[in-house]
Amino acid sequence: MNMDDEKPEASFADVERILNRYNEYQTEHAEMISVLERMESELQRTVNDLDSLRQVGEDSYYYRVSGMPKMKVRDVLPYLQQEKMKKEKQIENLRKKIVQHNEEMTEFKRKHMKRMDTKDMPSTSYAETP
């Protein structure tokens, strides 16, 4: 290995900072996945509404939420179609953001984790060793 490629071993404070940042990356990633799942669920509900409404007459009334003013199906369909397209675009953008975030997290791990010699780090396990 070339001497320029070798990085000095990280101090405990550096290791702690690196691990904290990596944990932040993982938390951010999990939160984005959670938002994506919620958005996909909302999209599916909109798609189901559209499919159901296409099967009823245009003069039928649509009630999505109690307390919502009653509207005819023919007035609601264009709105739901726009909402579907909007949600699909938001999901597509979030997926791209998740891929980019994952790439950043992988690069961070590749760049920093090589510097850490974890065998010398204190154990975070609470299990007793025999």
N, C-alpha and C positions, 0 to 999 in steps of 0.2 A: 504494500500500500504506500502511496506517495505521502510524504510528510505533510504536504499541503492539505491532503484529504483528512488527516487525523485532526480531531477536535479534542481540546483538553477535556478531561473528565469534569463533569458538573459538580458544583458544591451542593450540599444538602438544600440550601436556600434556593438554588437554581432548580434543583429537582422538584422541590415543592411548588415553585412558581410554574414550572412546565406542566406538572401533573394537574395543578389547579386550572390552568388554561385548557388543557386537554379535556378535563371534566366539564368545563364550560361549553366547549365545542359539542361534547356528547349531549349535554342538557339542551342546548339550542337545537341540535339535530332532532332529538326526541320531541321537542315542542313543535317543530315544523311538521314532523310526521303526524302528530296529533291533529294539528290544524288541517293538514291535507285530508286525513280520514274524515274529519267533520265536514269539510267542503265537499268531498265525494259523496257523503251521505245526503247532504242537502241537494246536490245535483241529481242524485238518484230519485229523491222525493219529487223534484221538479219534473223529471222525465216520466215518472209514474203518473203524476198529475196530468201531464200532456197526453199520455197514452189513454188514460181514463176519459179525459174530456173529449178526445177525438171520437170516442165510441158513443157519446150521448149527443142529443140534438143541440144545435147552436142556440136555441131559445131556452134551453134549460138554465137553471141558476147554479152558480158555483159558490160554495162556502168553504173556504180553507180554514178559517179560524172563526170561532164564535165571536160575535161582535163586529165582524167585518161586514161592510155593506154588501148586500147581495148584488151580484153582477152576472150578466149573461155570459155563457160560455164563449160566444163569438167575440165578446169584449176582452175576455181574459186570455184567450189563446195567444194573441200577438205579444202580450206582456210576458207570458210564461216562456215563449220562444226566445224573446230577448234575454230574459233572465238565464235561461239555459245556456245561451251563447256566452253571456258574460261570465257565468260560473265556470264554463269550460276553459275560457281564456285565463281566468284567475288560477285555476288548477294547473294549467300548462305552465304559467309563470312560476308558480310555487314549486312545481317539479324541477324546473330549471334551477331555481334558487337552491333547492335541496341537493341537486347534483353538484353545483358549484361549491356549496358548503361542505359536502362530503370530500370533494377534491382538496379543498383547503385544509380540512381536518387530516386527511391522509398525508398531505405534504408537511403539515406541522409535525405529525407523528414521525414521518421519515426523517425530517431535519433534526428534531430534538431528541427523540427517544434513543437514537444511537449514542448520544453523549452520556446517557445515564447508565451506570453500572448498578443495576437493581439488586445484585447480591449483597452489596454493602449497605443498602438502605434498611432502616428499621422496619420491622414487620408491622403491618396494619391489621394482621389477623389476631383475633382474640382466642384462638384455639391453643390449648396447651400442648407443648411438644413433650413426648415421652422421655 
